[in-house]
Amino acid sequence: MNAEEFIKRCEAGEKDFTGISLREVNLPEKVTRLKEAGKISQSFRLDTQGLIFKNAELLGVNFYRANLCNADFRGANLKGSILQCYLDRTNFEDADLRRVCLARTSLYNVNLRQANLESANLTFTNFKNVDFWKANLRCANLRFSDLSQAINLQTAELEGAYFGFFVLEHFRDLHLNHDLNEFSEAHLKRQKLLEEYDSGKRDFSKANLSRVNLSDVNLEDITLHFADLRQSNLSNSNLQRANLSHACLTESDLSNSNLEKASLSYADLSGSTLRNTKLKEATLDCARLDVADLYRVDAIGANMDSTSFVGANLTEANLRGVTLRDSDLRGVDLVRANLVLANLSYTNLCEADLSYANLTYSNLIRTNCSKSKLTLTQLEFTDLIETDFSDSIDFETADKSVAIGWKIITPDGKITKTNNFYL
């Protein structure tokens, strides 16, 4: 259906437009042109009150000043549309309202239950008895909007939403859900930190940045010594040479971030996500990364001595030349990991999965590999002195050619004292 047909059917009194498709249409301008061409009555006004648009595709449609009272948009896709119009008892349940413009609009008794309003422009908007039950307001701009009479806002997804200082104070007066205040305060903390960083400040030691969204930002050379960064979002950020020693980063998101030459000594990253993160030459000695996700992490030359990785995912990780002396890697997934020239002496690899991993030229002196899985593991030129392989799986499939072995505990519990045992 094109815009002209839609307008003519509205003029004829049709109400049900379920499943129609309109894209990039400026309805006010189209109405004016049709009047000028004599195709519709001069008295016609775009009154869509009570119309049914269920499951319709209305991408980038301009409804400016249209009457959408009592209209039914359940399940409709209005992505990028302009909805600066009359909205009273309008139903947007399950609608896609990403990047819509509702700025300077008043909404009364509107249903936004489970609607997707991600990145929507909602500035200076009045939400009276508007139901936000489980709506998505991530990264939405709610600056200077009145949410004092909104319903179920505490159930909405508000990560990254911008409220502004005025609204935050208003929320405090209303005693809304603690999580909502926490999201708002987190955004203000982000703003303050970035403003101070841009002004030249670099030392934010002991800062409380828990649950703050610091993704996609440049924070190279920043100092966050002893900072509280629990459940924070640092994904896609530049943190080269950052000092995060002793910081608490439990359950944080550092995926795709650049932490090259950063200091994470004694930091707690338990349960955090570091997928595809760059950790080249970073320092992580005595850090905790238990149950962390380090899939395809690039940590060439990193110092990870005395670090705990219990239950962590290091699948396809690039750990070439790392030092992991006296570290705890029990139950770690190292499938297809690159550990060439790595120092794993005195490390605990009990029950670790080293299938298809490359440990050529690595140091496994007095390493505990008991109950580990060694399916086609590459151990060429590896130092296997007093290494414990008791109860290991697929030990016979590992490539041990030219490895140097002495006093190795084999899977059957026997100790071999032959020098160069695997030559």
N, C-alpha and C positions, 0 to 999 in steps of 0.2 A: 504494500500500500504506500502511495506517495503522499506528500503533505497536502496537496490540493484535494485529493479524494477524502482524506481524513477530515479536513475542515468542512467540506460539503456534507459529509455524513453527520458531522456534529450539528450543522445548521438544520439538517432534516430531522434532528431529534434522536438519532441513534445513540444508545448508551453503552452497548457491550463491544469493547475493542480487545477482548482477550486474545493474547498471542500476536498482536500486530507488530510490525517492524517499521520504525522510523529512525533515521540516522542523520545527525548533523543538520537539524532543521531549526530555523529561526521562526517559530510560529507567529509571533506578533508581526514580523516583517512580511511573512507570507499572507497573512490576513489582509494587510494593507494593500499588497499588490493585487490580490484577487478582487478587492473592492474597487480599485482603480480600473481593473479590466472588466468590471461589471459582471463578474462571475458569481459573486455572492452579494447579499443585501448590504446596503450601506449601514444599516442598523445592527448588523451582526456583531456580536461580542463573543470572544472565545470563552464560553462558559462550560467548563468540563465538570461541573458539580455533579457528583454521584456517578461519574463514568467508571466503567470497569476496565482496568488495564492489567488484569492478572496475567503473569508470565509474559508480558509484552517486552519487546526489545526496543528501548527508547534511548539510544546512545547519543549523547551530546545534543539533546533537544532543549531548546530555549522555551520555557513555559512562562516567561516573565509576565507578571501581573494577571496570569490566568486564574480562574476560580477553580481550585482543586478540592474544595470542601467535599467531604464524604466520598471522595474518589477511592477506588480500590486498586492499589498497586502491589498486591501480594505477589511475591516471587518475581517481580519485574526487574529488568536490568536498565537502570537509569544512569549508568556510569558517565560522569562528566557533564551531566545535564544541569541547567539553571532552573532552580525551583524557588525563585524569589517571587512568591505568589501567595494567594490566600489558601491557608492550610488549616482546616478545622475538621477534626474527626476523620482525617485522611489515614488510610491504612497502608503502611509501608512494610508490613511484616515480611521478613525473609527477603526483602528487596536488596538489590545491589546498588548502593548509593555512593560508591567510591568516587572521590574527587568531585562530588556535586557541589553546587554553590547554593547555600541557604543563608548567606550573610544578610544581616539586617531584616530578618523575617520573623514573624510571630507564629509559633505553632501551638495550637490549642487541642488538647485531647487526641493527639496524634499517636498512632501505634508504630513504634520503631523496634518492636521486639525482634531480636535476632537479625536486624538489618545490618548491612555492611557499610559503615560510614568512614572507612579508612581514608585518611588524607582529605576529608571533606572540609569546606570552608563554612564554618558555623559562627563566625565572629558577629558580635553584637546581636545575637539571636535570642529570642525569648521562648523558653520551653515550659509552657504551662500545662501540667498534667500529661506530659509526654512520657510514654513508657519505653525505657531503654533496656528492658530485660534481655540480658546476654547480647546486647548489640556490640558491634566492633567499632570502636572509636580510636583505633590506633592511629597516631600521628595526625589526628583531626585538630583543626584550629578552632578552639572554643574561647578565644580571647574576648573578654568583656561580655560574654554571654550570661544570661540569667538562667541558672539551673536550680534556683531555690525551690521550685515546685515540680522538678523532674521526678519521675517514678522509676525505681529499680536501677538507679544509676550505679549503685555499688556492685551490681552484677555484670556491668559492662566491661569490655576489654579496653583499658585506657593507657596502655603502654605507649609512651612517646607523644601522648596528646598534650597540646599546649593550652593551658588554662589562663596563665597570666596572674599577676599578684592580686588583682582585685577579686577575682573569682575564688582564689585560694583562701583569702580572708573570709569571704562569704561562706565557704564550706565549713570553716572552723566554727563560725557562729551557728551553723545548722547542725553540728555534731554528726556529720555524715560518716559513713563507714570508714574505718581507719585506713583500709587499703587505698581508698580514693584520695585521702589526704596524703598518703605516702607517695602515690604516683605523682601528685601535683608538686610536692616538695622535692621529689627526685628530679623533676624537670627544672625547677628553679636552681637546684644544686648544679645541674649540668650547665645551665646558662652562666651561672656565676663562675664556675671553674673555667669555662671556655673564654669568658671575658677577661678574667685575670691572666689566663695563659697567653691570650693575644696581646695583653699589655706588657708581657715580658716575665711574669712570674713563672717559676718552674718548680718550686718546692711546695708540695701539698702533703707533706708528711702528716700521718695520723688523721687525714681527712675522712669523714664519714660519707661514703659514696655508695652505700648499699642500695641495690636495685636501680641505680642510675643508668640511663641509656647514654653511653659514650661511644656508640658505633659510628663508623665512617668519619672519624675526626683525626686530625694530626696532633699527636701529643709526644713527639719525639723529645728525648732528653728530660722528660718530666720525672719528678721524684714523688713517689707515692709510698714512701717508707712507712711501714706499720699502718697503712690505710685500710679502711673497711670497705671492701669491694664485693661483698657477698651478693650473689645473684645479679651482678651488674652485667651490662651488655657492652663489650669492647670489641665486637666483631668488626672486621674490615678496617680497623684503625691502625695508624702508624705509631708504634710505641718503640721505635728503635732507640737503643741505649737508655731506655726507661729504668728507673730504680724502683722495683717493686719488692725489694727484700722485706721479709717479715709481713708482707701484706696478706690479708685474708681475702681470697678469691673463690671461695667454695661455691660451686654450682654456677659459676660465671660463664659467659659465652665469649671466647677469644678466637673463634673460628675465623680463618682467613686474615688474621691480624699479622702485622710485622713486628716481631719482638727480637730482631737480630741484635746481638750484643747487649741485650737487656739483662738486668740483675733480678733474679727471682729466688735468691738464696733464702732458705727458711720460709718461703711463702707457702700458703696452704691453698692448693688448687683442687682439692678433692671434689670429685663429681663434676668438674668443669669440662667444657667443650673446647678443644683446640684443634679441630679438624682443618687440615691444610694450613696450619699456622707456621710462620717462619720463626725458627728459634736458632738460627745459625750463630754459633759462638756465644750463645747465651749462657748465663750462669744459673744453674738450678740446684746447686749443692744443698743437701739437707731439706729440700722442698718436699711437699706431700702432693702426690697426684693420684691418689687411690681412686679407682673406678673412673678415672678421667678418660675422655674420648680424644685420642691423639691420632686419629686416622690420617695417614699421609702427611704427618707433621714433618717439616724439614728442619732438622736439628744438627746439621753437619758441624762437627767440632765443638759441640756444647759440653759443658761441665755439669754432669749429673751425679757426682759422687754422693754416696750416703743418702740417696733420694728414694722415696717410697712410691712405687707404681702398682701396688697390689690391685689385681683385677682390672687394670687399665687396658684400653684398646690401642695398640700400637701397630695395627695392620698396615703394611706397606709404608711404614715410617722410614724416613731417611736418617739413619743414625750413624752415618759413616764418621769414624774417628772420634766418637763421643767417649767420654770417660764415665763409667757407671760402677766404679769400684765400691764394693761394700753396700750396694743398693739392694732394695727389696722389690723384686719383680715376680713375686709369686702369683701364679694364675694369669699372667699377662699374655695377651694375644699379640704375637710378633710374626704372624704369617706374612711371608714375602717381604719382611723388613730388611733393610740394608744396614748391616752391622760390620761392614768391612773395616778393619783396623780399629775396631772398638775395644776398649779396655773394660772387661767384665770380671776382672779378678775379684774373688771373695764375694761375688754377687749371688743372691738367692733367686734362681730361676725355677724353683720347684713348681711343677704342674704348668709351666709356661708352654705355649704352643709356638714352636719355632719352625713349623713346616714351611719348606721352600725358602726359609730365610738364608741370607748370605752372610756368613761369619768368617769369610776368608781373611787370613792374617790377624784375626782377633785374639785377645788374651783371655783365656778361660781358666787361669791358674786358681785352684782351690774354689772353683765355682760350683754351686749346688744346682745340678740339672736333673735331680731325681724326679721321676714321674713326668718329665717333660716330654713333649711330642716332637720328634725329630724327622718327620717324613721328608726325605730328599733335602735335608738341610746341608748347606755347603760349609764344610769345616776344613777346607784345604789350608795348609800352612798355619794352622791354628795351634796355639800353645794349650795343650790339654794336660797340665801337670796337677796331679792330685784332684782331678775333676770328678765329681760324683754324678754318674749316669745311672744309678741304681733305679730299677723299675721304669726306666724310660721307654717310650713307645717308638717303634720303627728306627731304633738306633742303627740297625744293620743297613738301612737305606741311605743313611747320611754319608756324604762324600768326605772321607777322612784322609784322602791321599796326601802324602807329604806332611801330615800333621805330626807334631812332636808330642808324644804321650809318655807319661811316667806316673806310676801308681794311680792309674785310672780305676775307678770303681765301675765295672761294667753292669749292664742291666740285670744280670743274674747275681749281682752282689760280690763277684770275685774282684780281686785287686791284681792288676798286672803291674809288674815292676820292670818290665822290659823297656829300655830306652828306645826312643823313636819307634814305638810300638806299631804305628800305622804306616811306616815307610813302605 
